[in-house]
Amino acid sequence: MNNTSAEYFASLIANDSGMKLLRSRSAHLIISFLYNTFRENHIQIISSDELESNLLTFLQAHKSEEHILEDEAKADPIAQMEMFTDLQSKSKAYVSFWCSEEKSYIIRYRSLDGTPVVELSASIERLFTWLENSEPTQFVGTESRFQNILLQLRDLKKNTTEDPKARIEELKQEQKKIAEEIREIEKTQTAKIYSPVQIKERLEVISKSSRELIGDFRQIEDNFSSILKDIYKEQSKVESTRGSILGYTLDTNSKLKSSAQGQSFSSFWDFISQDRDDEINSLINQILNSIYSQDVVWNDTFLSNLKKYLYQAGRKVVEQNHILTDRINRVLSRSEVSERHQITSLTADVKKEMITYLEKVDKGEVVEEKEFMFIEVKPNLYFPQARYPVCFYQTKDFSISKSFEQNEISIDLLKSLVNQFYIDDSLLKKHALEFRNEVHGSQFTLVDLIKRYPIEKGLSEIVAWYNIAEHDDRMKVDSNENDEIEFLREGKIIKVKVPRMIFL
């Protein structure tokens, strides 16, 4: 630990939400409910209504102990539980109580579509990780952990050695071992594999490390949230200018991104969002298929959805960063509004001075040049109101007009008039979202998407995609690369070459 002073531990015990929860009388009930809701079901975000419904069911199952929750809430002045008698109202009150700034067990906010959602706070995530590590186990996998430590030490040694000769020698040794292993397999026609105990041991280590990693993302979100809080504090100061607020924001954000934590997260997000080969799921599926064929029992479904959980956790951090960017843009826009007000005020002053000047000129008064601009004659002004209306000359035609039946009608023009259609941008965005979920957040192109959702309305639909890309930061057009898109039109295949569109 970096800080082991008594003051630090006193502050941690007094202010940390996890510590507050452990000290509460109802800790066993709240921990059980929140752990089963989030950790046990591998859920990171849940709607507020669903959480309240789950809590209602939990209270009905633990009715004999519900008074502990109620007495504790009544003792707190911010809870105001006296007015509620039915369990449904109480469950709503408990959720609001746990979301309060004083408790902060959970965090409630509105998602992008406006739905109130809830997630665990970073402190409670750390508490659950500590509880998982504190659980006594009958089997401790020392061999796999030692191998993992040894592997990391070897990798660190290899990638910190600057001597080219030493590096070449290490690679030759690895090449020699690989060649010997190949000869052994070719000779015996068998490949050595881990025993069932070794397999389960390593799977448990991977699963545990992955759960801890997802829990750590909450801390990264908190770091971005702290920047937003500091921005609000800066804006509340009377002496702070928008320039100083913006400078502070950009400097703090830059420091966070350039920090070890920021660089590490950037590397992780670059991999998880651009994993077009779906390496993580491919590796996990191959491993699970292999162990099932060897009759190794593994019932934990967490690893099967590991990439999805990692992507969701990382996406939350990215969204938090987008909120920070939006806040910066608001500061900038406010500055621009202020500048526009100044320009309007200056323009009004100029007009006022101009009117005063013209009035003096009309009266024949002598006007010094230093007061305003002086010209020899009055300017010729042409206003729309001063123009005379002009009617264009029309000729009359007294020839006999043809009837409607006598005019020739173009079938193609008639089809274009009747077969009008509407490009639904929301439907296209829905297709992109569904396909992004199918590929578990991996990067893909418009060509990949069209294979799943073919073009139905011709070139206009393709143009609509590029119009959407102009306003969506998760879509990028690479003008240096081209893709060929095919679609059917009146039974014929039409091919169009367009700049590559990438969905991030």
C-alpha positions in Angstrom: 0.0 0.0 0.0 1.2 3.5 -0.8 -0.3 5.1 2.3 -0.2 3.2 5.7 -0.8 6.1 8.1 -3.4 6.0 10.8 -5.1 9.1 9.3 -5.5 7.4 5.9 -7.2 4.3 7.5 -9.4 6.5 9.6 -10.6 8.4 6.6 -11.0 5.2 4.6 -13.1 3.6 7.3 -15.2 6.7 7.8 -15.9 7.6 4.1 -15.6 4.5 1.9 -19.0 3.1 0.9 -17.9 -0.5 1.3 -16.7 0.2 4.9 -19.9 1.9 5.7 -21.9 -1.1 4.4 -19.8 -3.5 6.5 -20.5 -1.4 9.6 -24.2 -1.3 9.1 -26.6 -3.6 11.0 -28.3 -4.7 7.7 -25.0 -5.5 6.0 -25.7 -9.2 5.5 -29.1 -8.4 3.8 -27.8 -5.6 1.5 -24.7 -7.5 0.5 -26.6 -10.7 -0.2 -29.2 -8.8 -2.4 -26.7 -6.7 -4.3 -24.2 -9.6 -4.8 -26.9 -12.0 -6.1 -28.3 -9.2 -8.4 -25.1 -8.1 -9.9 -22.1 -10.4 -9.4 -23.9 -13.7 -9.3 -25.9 -13.0 -12.5 -22.9 -11.2 -14.2 -24.9 -8.0 -14.6 -23.2 -4.7 -14.7 -26.2 -2.4 -15.3 -29.9 -3.0 -14.5 -32.9 -0.8 -14.9 -34.1 0.9 -11.7 -37.6 -0.6 -12.0 -36.2 -4.1 -12.3 -33.9 -3.6 -9.3 -36.9 -2.4 -7.2 -38.9 -5.4 -8.4 -36.1 -7.8 -7.4 -35.8 -6.1 -4.0 -39.5 -6.5 -3.4 -39.2 -10.2 -4.0 -36.1 -10.3 -1.7 -38.0 -8.5 1.1 -40.9 -10.9 0.8 -38.5 -13.8 1.2 -36.8 -12.2 4.2 -39.8 -10.6 5.9 -38.7 -11.7 9.3 -35.5 -9.5 9.0 -37.0 -6.6 7.0 -37.4 -4.6 10.2 -33.6 -4.4 10.4 -33.5 -2.5 7.1 -36.4 -0.3 8.2 -35.0 0.6 11.6 -31.7 1.5 10.1 -33.3 3.7 7.5 -35.6 5.4 10.0 -32.6 6.3 12.1 -31.1 8.2 9.1 -32.7 11.6 8.5 -32.4 11.4 4.7 -34.3 8.2 4.4 -37.8 9.3 5.6 -39.3 5.8 5.9 -42.1 6.6 8.3 -44.7 7.3 5.6 -44.3 3.9 3.8 -46.2 0.8 4.9 -46.3 -1.5 1.9 -43.2 -3.4 0.7 -43.4 -1.9 -2.9 -43.1 1.6 -1.6 -40.4 0.5 0.8 -38.3 -1.1 -1.9 -38.4 2.2 -3.9 -37.3 4.1 -0.8 -34.5 1.6 0.0 -33.1 2.0 -3.5 -33.2 5.8 -3.3 -31.6 5.5 0.2 -28.7 3.4 -1.1 -28.2 5.8 -4.0 -27.8 8.8 -1.7 -24.5 10.6 -1.5 -24.2 9.6 2.1 -24.4 5.8 1.3 -23.4 5.5 -2.4 -23.8 1.7 -2.4 -25.2 2.0 -5.9 -25.3 4.7 -8.6 -28.4 5.6 -10.5 -28.5 7.7 -13.7 -30.2 7.8 -17.0 -29.0 5.8 -20.0 -28.7 7.2 -23.5 -32.3 6.3 -24.2 -33.5 8.1 -21.0 -34.2 5.0 -19.0 -33.2 5.1 -15.2 -30.5 2.5 -14.7 -28.4 1.4 -11.7 -24.9 0.0 -11.2 -22.6 -0.8 -8.3 -20.3 1.9 -7.0 -16.5 1.3 -7.2 -16.3 0.9 -3.4 -18.9 -1.9 -3.4 -17.1 -3.6 -6.4 -13.9 -3.6 -4.3 -15.8 -4.9 -1.3 -17.2 -7.9 -3.3 -13.8 -8.7 -4.7 -12.4 -8.7 -1.2 -15.2 -11.0 0.0 -14.5 -13.4 -2.9 -10.8 -13.5 -2.0 -11.6 -14.0 1.7 -13.7 -17.0 1.0 -12.0 -20.2 2.3 -11.3 -22.7 -0.4 -10.7 -26.4 -0.1 -8.3 -26.4 -3.1 -5.6 -23.8 -3.7 -4.1 -23.8 -7.1 -0.5 -23.0 -6.5 0.9 -24.7 -9.6 -1.0 -22.6 -12.1 -0.3 -19.4 -10.2 3.4 -20.1 -10.0 3.5 -20.9 -13.8 1.7 -17.7 -14.5 4.3 -15.7 -12.4 7.1 -17.6 -14.1 5.7 -16.9 -17.5 5.3 -13.2 -16.8 8.9 -13.0 -15.4 10.2 -14.6 -18.5 8.2 -12.3 -20.7 9.4 -9.3 -18.7 13.0 -10.4 -19.0 12.8 -10.9 -22.7 11.2 -7.6 -23.4 13.5 -5.5 -21.2 16.8 -6.9 -22.6 18.3 -4.4 -25.1 21.3 -6.5 -26.1 20.5 -7.9 -29.6 22.8 -10.9 -29.2 21.1 -11.9 -26.0 17.7 -11.6 -27.6 18.7 -13.7 -30.6 20.1 -16.4 -28.3 16.8 -16.6 -26.4 14.9 -16.9 -29.6 17.2 -19.7 -30.8 16.6 -21.5 -27.5 12.9 -21.2 -27.9 13.1 -22.3 -31.5 15.2 -25.4 -30.4 12.5 -26.3 -27.8 9.8 -26.0 -30.3 11.6 -28.2 -32.8 12.2 -30.9 -30.2 8.5 -30.8 -29.2 7.5 -31.2 -32.9 9.9 -34.2 -33.3 8.5 -35.8 -30.1 4.9 -35.4 -31.3 5.7 -36.8 -34.8 7.5 -39.7 -33.2 4.8 -40.7 -30.6 1.8 -39.3 -32.5 0.5 -37.9 -29.3 0.5 -34.4 -27.8 0.9 -33.8 -24.1 -2.1 -32.0 -22.5 -3.0 -30.7 -19.1 -4.7 -33.0 -16.6 -8.3 -32.3 -15.5 -6.9 -30.8 -12.2 -4.6 -28.5 -14.1 -7.3 -27.4 -16.5 -9.8 -26.5 -13.8 -7.1 -24.8 -11.8 -6.2 -22.5 -14.7 -9.8 -21.8 -15.6 -10.5 -20.7 -12.1 -7.5 -18.3 -12.1 -8.6 -16.9 -15.5 -12.2 -16.5 -14.3 -11.1 -14.8 -11.0 -8.7 -12.4 -12.8 -11.4 -11.5 -15.3 -13.9 -10.7 -12.6 -11.4 -8.5 -10.8 -10.6 -6.7 -14.1 -14.3 -5.9 -14.7 -14.6 -4.6 -11.1 -11.6 -2.3 -11.6 -13.3 -0.5 -14.4 -15.6 1.2 -11.9 -12.5 2.9 -10.5 -11.6 4.3 -13.9 -15.2 5.6 -14.3 -14.8 7.3 -10.9 -11.6 9.0 -12.1 -13.5 10.5 -15.0 -16.4 11.5 -12.7 -14.0 13.3 -10.4 -12.9 15.5 -13.3 -16.5 16.4 -13.9 -17.0 17.3 -10.2 -13.9 19.5 -10.3 -15.3 21.3 -13.4 -18.5 22.0 -11.6 -16.5 23.3 -8.6 -14.5 25.6 -10.9 -17.6 26.9 -12.6 -19.1 27.7 -9.2 -16.3 30.1 -8.4 -17.1 33.7 -9.2 -13.5 34.6 -10.1 -13.1 31.7 -12.5 -13.2 32.5 -16.2 -14.3 30.2 -18.9 -10.8 30.1 -20.2 -9.4 29.0 -16.9 -12.1 26.3 -16.5 -11.4 25.0 -20.0 -7.6 25.1 -19.5 -8.0 23.2 -16.2 -10.3 20.6 -17.8 -8.0 19.9 -20.8 -4.9 19.7 -18.6 -6.6 17.3 -16.1 -8.0 15.1 -18.9 -4.7 15.1 -20.7 -2.9 14.0 -17.5 -5.4 11.2 -16.9 -5.0 9.9 -20.5 -1.2 10.1 -20.3 -1.0 8.4 -16.9 -0.2 4.7 -16.6 -3.8 3.9 -16.0 -5.0 5.9 -19.0 -2.4 4.4 -21.4 -3.2 0.9 -20.2 -6.9 1.3 -20.7 -6.3 2.8 -24.2 -4.3 -0.3 -25.2 -7.1 -2.6 -23.8 -9.9 -0.6 -25.6 -7.9 -0.6 -28.9 -7.7 -4.4 -28.8 -11.2 -5.2 -27.6 -12.9 -2.8 -30.0 -10.8 -3.8 -33.0 -10.8 -7.6 -32.4 -12.3 -8.4 -35.8 -11.0 -12.0 -35.7 -13.0 -12.5 -32.4 -9.8 -14.0 -30.8 -11.2 -14.0 -27.2 -14.4 -15.9 -28.0 -12.6 -18.2 -30.4 -10.0 -19.1 -27.7 -12.6 -19.7 -25.0 -14.9 -21.8 -27.3 -12.0 -24.0 -28.4 -10.9 -24.5 -24.8 -14.4 -25.3 -23.5 -15.0 -27.7 -26.4 -11.8 -29.5 -25.7 -12.4 -29.9 -22.0 -15.9 -31.1 -22.5 -14.6 -33.8 -24.8 -12.3 -34.8 -21.9 -15.2 -35.1 -19.4 -13.9 -32.1 -17.4 -16.9 -30.5 -15.6 -17.0 -26.7 -15.8 -20.4 -25.1 -15.1 -19.3 -21.4 -14.8 -20.9 -19.6 -17.8 -19.0 -16.3 -17.1 -16.1 -17.1 -19.4 -18.4 -17.9 -22.3 -19.5 -14.3 -22.3 -16.2 -12.8 -21.2 -15.7 -10.6 -24.3 -19.3 -9.2 -24.0 -18.7 -8.3 -20.3 -15.3 -6.7 -21.0 -16.8 -4.7 -23.9 -19.7 -3.5 -21.8 -17.4 -2.4 -18.9 -15.0 -0.7 -21.3 -17.8 1.0 -23.1 -19.0 2.5 -19.8 -15.6 4.2 -19.4 -15.7 5.5 -23.0 -19.2 6.9 -22.4 -18.0 8.6 -19.3 -15.2 10.2 -21.3 -17.9 11.3 -23.9 -19.8 13.1 -21.1 -16.6 14.9 -20.2 -16.1 15.9 -23.8 -19.7 17.1 -23.9 -19.1 19.2 -20.8 -16.0 20.8 -22.5 -18.1 21.6 -25.6 -20.6 23.3 -23.4 -18.0 25.5 -21.9 -16.8 26.4 -25.4 -20.3 27.1 -26.6 -21.0 29.3 -23.6 -17.9 31.3 -24.5 -19.1 31.6 -28.1 -22.5 32.8 -26.9 -20.8 35.5 -24.7 -18.8 36.6 -27.7 -21.9 36.9 -29.9 -23.6 39.0 -27.2 -20.6 41.3 -27.2 -20.7 41.6 -31.0 -24.4 42.4 -30.9 -23.8 45.1 -28.3 -21.0 46.7 -30.3 -23.1 46.6 -33.4 -26.0 48.4 -31.6 -23.5 51.1 -30.4 -22.3 51.6 -33.9 -25.9 52.0 -35.2 -26.6 54.5 -32.4 -23.6 56.6 -33.3 -24.4 56.4 -37.0 -27.9 57.8 -36.4 -26.6 60.6 -34.3 -24.1 61.4 -37.0 -26.7 61.5 -39.8 -29.0 63.7 -37.7 -26.2 66.3 -37.3 -25.4 66.2 -41.0 -29.1 66.7 -41.9 -29.2 69.7 -39.7 -26.1 71.2 -41.3 -24.0 71.0 -38.1 -20.2 70.7 -38.4 -19.1 67.2 -37.4 -15.5 66.6 -36.6 -14.0 63.6 -38.3 -12.7 62.1 -35.1 -16.3 61.4 -34.0 -17.1 59.0 -36.8 -16.4 58.1 -40.4 -16.8 60.9 -42.9 -17.7 60.4 -46.6 -18.2 63.1 -49.3 -21.8 62.2 -50.2 -24.6 60.2 -48.8 -24.4 56.4 -49.7 -26.9 55.0 -52.1 -28.9 52.4 -50.2 -31.1 49.9 -52.0 -33.7 48.3 -49.7 -36.3 45.7 -50.8 -39.0 48.0 -49.6 -37.8 50.8 -51.9 -38.0 48.7 -55.1 -41.0 49.0 -57.5 -42.8 45.8 -58.2 -42.2 44.6 -61.8 -44.5 42.2 -63.6 -43.1 40.0 -66.3 -44.5 40.4 -69.8 -46.9 37.5 -70.6 -48.1 36.3 -73.9 -51.5 34.7 -74.5 -51.9 31.5 -76.4 -55.3 30.9 -78.0 -54.5 27.5 -79.6 -56.5 24.4 -78.7 -54.9 22.4 -75.9 -54.6 18.7 -76.2 -56.7 16.5 -73.9 -55.0 14.3 -71.3 -55.5 11.2 -73.3 -53.7 12.6 -76.3 -50.5 13.4 -74.4 -47.8 10.7 -74.3 -46.9 9.5 -70.8 -43.4 8.2 -70.0 -43.7 4.9 -68.1 -40.3 5.5 -66.4 -41.4 8.9 -65.2 -44.7 7.5 -64.0 -42.9 4.8 -62.0 -40.6 7.3 -60.4 -43.7 9.3 -59.4 -45.5 6.3 -57.9 -42.7 4.4 -56.4 -41.6 7.0 -53.9 -40.0 5.6 -50.7 -38.7 6.9 -47.4 -35.3 6.0 -46.0 -35.8 5.3 -42.3 -32.5 6.4 -40.5 -33.7 4.9 -37.2 -34.1 1.5 -38.9 -30.6 1.7 -40.3 -29.2 2.6 -36.9 -31.1 -0.3 -35.4 -29.5 -2.7 -37.9 -26.0 -1.3 -37.0 -26.7 -1.8 -33.3 -28.0 -5.3 -33.7 -25.0 -6.3 -35.8 -22.6 -4.7 -33.3 -24.1 -6.9 -30.6 -23.8 -10.0 -32.8 -20.1 -9.4 -33.3 -19.7 -8.5 -29.6 -18.6 -5.0 -30.2 -15.9 -5.8 -32.8 -15.1 -3.4 -35.5 -16.8 -4.0 -38.9 -17.3 -2.3 -42.2 -20.4 -1.3 -44.2 -19.8 -4.2 -46.5 -19.9 -6.6 -43.5 -23.2 -5.0 -42.4 -24.8 -5.2 -45.8 -24.1 -8.9 -46.0 -26.3 -9.3 -43.0 -28.8 -6.5 -43.9 -28.8 -6.2 -47.8 -29.6 -2.9 -49.5 -33.3 -2.6 -50.2 -33.8 0.9 -51.5 -30.9 1.3 -53.9 -28.3 4.1 -54.0 -30.4 6.4 -51.7 -30.0 3.9 -48.9 -26.2 3.9 -49.3 -26.2 7.7 -49.3 -28.2 7.7 -46.1 -25.5 5.6 -44.4 -22.9 8.3 -45.2 -25.2 11.0 -44.0 -25.6 9.1 -40.7 -21.8 8.8 -40.4 -21.4 12.6 -40.4 -23.2 12.8 -37.1 -22.2 9.5 -35.4 -18.7 9.4 -33.6 -18.9 5.5 -33.8 -18.7 5.6 -37.6 -15.7 6.6 -39.6 -15.2 7.0 -43.3 -11.7 6.1 -44.6 -11.3 8.0 -47.9 -7.9 6.2 -48.6 -9.6 2.9 -49.0 -12.5 1.8 -51.2 -15.1 -0.9 -51.0 -17.4 -2.3 -53.6 -21.1 -2.6 -52.7 -23.6 -4.6 -54.6 -27.4 -4.4 -54.6 -30.3 -5.5 -56.8 -32.3 -3.0 -59.0 -35.1 -4.3 -61.2 -33.5 -7.8 -61.2 -30.0 -6.5 -62.1 -26.9 -6.4 -59.9 -25.6 -2.9 -59.5 -22.0 -2.4 -58.3 -21.0 0.9 -56.6 -17.5 1.7 -55.4 -17.5 3.9 -52.3 -15.1 5.0 -49.6 -14.7 2.5 -46.8 -17.0 3.0 -43.9 -15.9 1.6 -40.5 -18.1 1.0 -37.5 -16.1 1.4 -34.3 
